[in-house]
Amino acid sequence: MTKLQIRSVQDPIATPGAARAAVEALKLMDAMGLMEAGESIEVLDLETVRRMAQRAAGAGIAETAAVALRAQGKPQSKDVEAVLETLRRALEASPVPEFEWPS
């Protein structure tokens, strides 16, 4: 299980919408087993969301989100928020039973 204890939110994730979308996507990824066991996330920044999008893409989920976040040097908050919303929706729609927690 990943430890999510956000202490700092940095641009371009620092808007309420982008931060909310990032946290929701992280929680879904954790529940689906896509995060590394014992990982601790304290900072929400561009590199963190790029890593999480890359992990989802590695499982075949929202590959375009990972590409969009890597393609831009320093994206605007509204663009990051839109990409994170795409990632969140893709995670919600995607069953990944080989990664999910056993019942």
DRENPA-3360 file (N, C-alpha, C; in nm, 2 decimals, always signed):
BEGIN
1 = MTKLQIRS = +0.08/-0.12/+0.00/+0.00/+0.00/+0.00/+0.09/+0.12/+0.00 ~ +0.05/+0.22/-0.08/+0.12/+0.35/-0.09/+0.08/+0.44/+0.02 ~ +0.18/+0.51/+0.08/+0.15/+0.61/+0.18/+0.13/+0.75/+0.11 ~ +0.01/+0.80/+0.11/-0.02/+0.93/+0.06/-0.03/+1.03/+0.17 ~ +0.07/+1.11/+0.19/+0.06/+1.21/+0.29/+0.12/+1.34/+0.23 ~ +0.03/+1.41/+0.16/+0.07/+1.52/+0.08/+0.11/+1.64/+0.17 ~ +0.23/+1.68/+0.16/+0.28/+1.80/+0.24/+0.30/+1.92/+0.15 ~ +0.32/+1.90/+0.02/+0.35/+2.01/-0.07/+0.29/+1.99/-0.21;
9 = VQDPIATP = +0.23/+2.09/-0.26/+0.17/+2.08/-0.40/+0.24/+2.19/-0.48 ~ +0.30/+2.16/-0.59/+0.38/+2.26/-0.67/+0.32/+2.28/-0.80 ~ +0.34/+2.39/-0.86/+0.30/+2.42/-1.00/+0.35/+2.31/-1.09 ~ +0.28/+2.27/-1.19/+0.14/+2.32/-1.23/+0.03/+2.24/-1.17 ~ +0.05/+2.17/-1.06/-0.05/+2.09/-0.99/-0.12/+2.17/-0.88 ~ -0.07/+2.29/-0.86/-0.12/+2.37/-0.74/-0.26/+2.43/-0.75 ~ -0.33/+2.40/-0.86/-0.47/+2.45/-0.86/-0.56/+2.34/-0.79 ~ -0.67/+2.38/-0.74/-0.76/+2.29/-0.67/-0.80/+2.17/-0.76;
17 = GAARAAVE = -0.84/+2.20/-0.89/-0.88/+2.10/-0.98/-0.77/+2.00/-1.01 ~ -0.65/+2.05/-1.04/-0.54/+1.96/-1.08/-0.50/+1.87/-0.96 ~ -0.49/+1.93/-0.84/-0.46/+1.86/-0.72/-0.56/+1.75/-0.69 ~ -0.69/+1.79/-0.70/-0.79/+1.69/-0.67/-0.78/+1.57/-0.77 ~ -0.77/+1.60/-0.90/-0.76/+1.50/-1.00/-0.64/+1.41/-0.97 ~ -0.53/+1.47/-0.93/-0.40/+1.39/-0.91/-0.43/+1.29/-0.79 ~ -0.48/+1.34/-0.68/-0.51/+1.26/-0.56/-0.61/+1.15/-0.59 ~ -0.71/+1.18/-0.66/-0.81/+1.08/-0.70/-0.74/+0.97/-0.79;
25 = ALKLMDAM = -0.66/+1.01/-0.88/-0.59/+0.91/-0.97/-0.50/+0.83/-0.89 ~ -0.42/+0.89/-0.80/-0.33/+0.82/-0.71/-0.40/+0.71/-0.63 ~ -0.52/+0.75/-0.57/-0.59/+0.66/-0.49/-0.64/+0.54/-0.57 ~ -0.69/+0.57/-0.69/-0.74/+0.46/-0.78/-0.62/+0.37/-0.81 ~ -0.51/+0.43/-0.85/-0.39/+0.35/-0.89/-0.34/+0.26/-0.77 ~ -0.35/+0.31/-0.65/-0.31/+0.24/-0.53/-0.40/+0.12/-0.51 ~ -0.53/+0.14/-0.52/-0.63/+0.04/-0.51/-0.62/-0.07/-0.61 ~ -0.57/-0.03/-0.73/-0.56/-0.12/-0.84/-0.42/-0.20/-0.84;
33 = GLMEAGES = -0.34/-0.16/-0.74/-0.21/-0.23/-0.73/-0.10/-0.17/-0.83 ~ -0.13/-0.05/-0.88/-0.03/+0.00/-0.98/+0.08/+0.08/-0.92 ~ +0.07/+0.11/-0.79/+0.18/+0.18/-0.72/+0.28/+0.08/-0.65 ~ +0.40/+0.12/-0.63/+0.50/+0.03/-0.57/+0.46/+0.02/-0.42 ~ +0.47/-0.10/-0.37/+0.44/-0.13/-0.23/+0.54/-0.05/-0.14 ~ +0.48/+0.01/-0.04/+0.56/+0.09/+0.06/+0.60/+0.23/+0.01 ~ +0.56/+0.26/-0.11/+0.60/+0.39/-0.17/+0.53/+0.50/-0.08 ~ +0.60/+0.61/-0.07/+0.55/+0.73/+0.01/+0.55/+0.85/-0.08;
41 = IEVLDLET = +0.44/+0.91/-0.10/+0.42/+1.03/-0.18/+0.39/+1.15/-0.09 ~ +0.48/+1.25/-0.08/+0.46/+1.36/+0.00/+0.44/+1.49/-0.08 ~ +0.49/+1.49/-0.21/+0.49/+1.61/-0.29/+0.41/+1.58/-0.42 ~ +0.32/+1.66/-0.45/+0.25/+1.65/-0.58/+0.31/+1.76/-0.67 ~ +0.39/+1.71/-0.77/+0.45/+1.80/-0.86/+0.45/+1.73/-1.00 ~ +0.50/+1.80/-1.10/+0.49/+1.75/-1.23/+0.56/+1.61/-1.25 ~ +0.68/+1.60/-1.19/+0.75/+1.47/-1.20/+0.67/+1.35/-1.14 ~ +0.60/+1.38/-1.02/+0.52/+1.28/-0.96/+0.40/+1.24/-1.05;
49 = VRRMAQRA = +0.33/+1.33/-1.11/+0.22/+1.29/-1.20/+0.27/+1.23/-1.33 ~ +0.39/+1.27/-1.38/+0.45/+1.20/-1.49/+0.47/+1.06/-1.46 ~ +0.53/+1.03/-1.34/+0.56/+0.89/-1.30/+0.43/+0.81/-1.29 ~ +0.33/+0.87/-1.23/+0.21/+0.79/-1.21/+0.14/+0.76/-1.35 ~ +0.14/+0.86/-1.44/+0.09/+0.84/-1.57/+0.16/+0.73/-1.65 ~ +0.30/+0.73/-1.63/+0.38/+0.63/-1.69/+0.35/+0.49/-1.64 ~ +0.33/+0.48/-1.51/+0.29/+0.35/-1.45/+0.16/+0.30/-1.50 ~ +0.06/+0.39/-1.51/-0.07/+0.35/-1.57/-0.05/+0.30/-1.71;
57 = AGAGIAET = +0.03/+0.38/-1.79/+0.05/+0.34/-1.93/+0.12/+0.21/-1.94 ~ +0.21/+0.17/-1.85/+0.27/+0.04/-1.85/+0.17/-0.07/-1.83 ~ +0.06/-0.04/-1.77/-0.05/-0.14/-1.75/-0.15/-0.13/-1.86 ~ -0.12/-0.05/-1.96/-0.21/-0.04/-2.07/-0.33/+0.06/-2.05 ~ -0.31/+0.15/-1.95/-0.42/+0.24/-1.92/-0.38/+0.38/-1.95 ~ -0.46/+0.45/-2.03/-0.44/+0.59/-2.06/-0.30/+0.63/-2.11 ~ -0.25/+0.55/-2.21/-0.12/+0.58/-2.26/-0.11/+0.72/-2.31 ~ -0.21/+0.78/-2.37/-0.21/+0.91/-2.42/-0.18/+1.01/-2.31;
65 = AAVALRAQ = -0.23/+0.99/-2.19/-0.20/+1.08/-2.08/-0.05/+1.09/-2.05 ~ +0.01/+0.97/-2.05/+0.16/+0.97/-2.02/+0.23/+1.04/-2.13 ~ +0.19/+1.02/-2.25/+0.26/+1.09/-2.37/+0.23/+1.24/-2.36 ~ +0.11/+1.28/-2.33/+0.08/+1.42/-2.32/+0.16/+1.49/-2.21 ~ +0.18/+1.43/-2.10/+0.26/+1.49/-1.99/+0.41/+1.49/-2.02 ~ +0.46/+1.40/-2.09/+0.60/+1.40/-2.13/+0.63/+1.49/-2.25 ~ +0.53/+1.51/-2.33/+0.55/+1.59/-2.45/+0.57/+1.74/-2.42 ~ +0.52/+1.78/-2.31/+0.52/+1.93/-2.28/+0.63/+1.96/-2.19;
73 = GKPQSKDV = +0.70/+2.07/-2.21/+0.81/+2.10/-2.12/+0.75/+2.14/-1.98 ~ +0.69/+2.25/-1.97/+0.63/+2.30/-1.85/+0.48/+2.33/-1.88 ~ +0.39/+2.24/-1.87/+0.25/+2.26/-1.91/+0.18/+2.35/-1.82 ~ +0.07/+2.41/-1.86/-0.01/+2.50/-1.78/-0.10/+2.41/-1.69 ~ -0.14/+2.46/-1.58/-0.22/+2.39/-1.48/-0.35/+2.34/-1.54 ~ -0.42/+2.41/-1.63/-0.54/+2.37/-1.69/-0.52/+2.25/-1.78 ~ -0.40/+2.24/-1.85/-0.37/+2.13/-1.93/-0.34/+2.01/-1.85 ~ -0.27/+2.02/-1.74/-0.24/+1.91/-1.65/-0.37/+1.86/-1.59;
81 = EAVLETLR = -0.46/+1.95/-1.55/-0.58/+1.90/-1.49/-0.66/+1.82/-1.59 ~ -0.67/+1.86/-1.72/-0.74/+1.79/-1.82/-0.68/+1.65/-1.84 ~ -0.55/+1.64/-1.85/-0.48/+1.51/-1.87/-0.51/+1.42/-1.74 ~ -0.50/+1.48/-1.62/-0.53/+1.40/-1.50/-0.67/+1.35/-1.50 ~ -0.76/+1.43/-1.54/-0.90/+1.39/-1.55/-0.92/+1.27/-1.65 ~ -0.85/+1.28/-1.76/-0.85/+1.17/-1.86/-0.80/+1.05/-1.79 ~ -0.68/+1.06/-1.72/-0.62/+0.94/-1.65/-0.72/+0.89/-1.55 ~ -0.78/+0.97/-1.47/-0.87/+0.92/-1.37/-0.99/+0.85/-1.43;
89 = RALEASPV = -1.05/+0.90/-1.53/-1.16/+0.84/-1.60/-1.12/+0.70/-1.66 ~ -1.00/+0.70/-1.72/-0.95/+0.57/-1.77/-0.93/+0.47/-1.66 ~ -0.88/+0.51/-1.55/-0.86/+0.42/-1.44/-0.99/+0.36/-1.39 ~ -1.09/+0.45/-1.37/-1.22/+0.41/-1.33/-1.28/+0.31/-1.42 ~ -1.26/+0.32/-1.55/-1.32/+0.24/-1.65/-1.24/+0.11/-1.68 ~ -1.12/+0.10/-1.62/-1.03/-0.01/-1.66/-1.02/-0.12/-1.54 ~ -1.07/-0.24/-1.57/-1.05/-0.34/-1.47/-0.90/-0.40/-1.49 ~ -0.83/-0.41/-1.39/-0.69/-0.46/-1.40/-0.68/-0.57/-1.29;
97 = PEFEWPS = -0.75/-0.68/-1.31/-0.75/-0.78/-1.20/-0.62/-0.84/-1.16 ~ -0.52/-0.84/-1.25/-0.39/-0.90/-1.21/-0.32/-0.81/-1.11 ~ -0.35/-0.68/-1.11/-0.29/-0.58/-1.02/-0.37/-0.55/-0.89 ~ -0.50/-0.57/-0.90/-0.59/-0.53/-0.79/-0.57/-0.61/-0.66 ~ -0.60/-0.55/-0.55/-0.59/-0.62/-0.42/-0.69/-0.74/-0.43 ~ -0.64/-0.85/-0.37/-0.73/-0.97/-0.36/-0.85/-0.94/-0.26 ~ -0.96/-1.00/-0.29/-1.08/-0.98/-0.20/-1.08/-1.07/-0.08;
% end
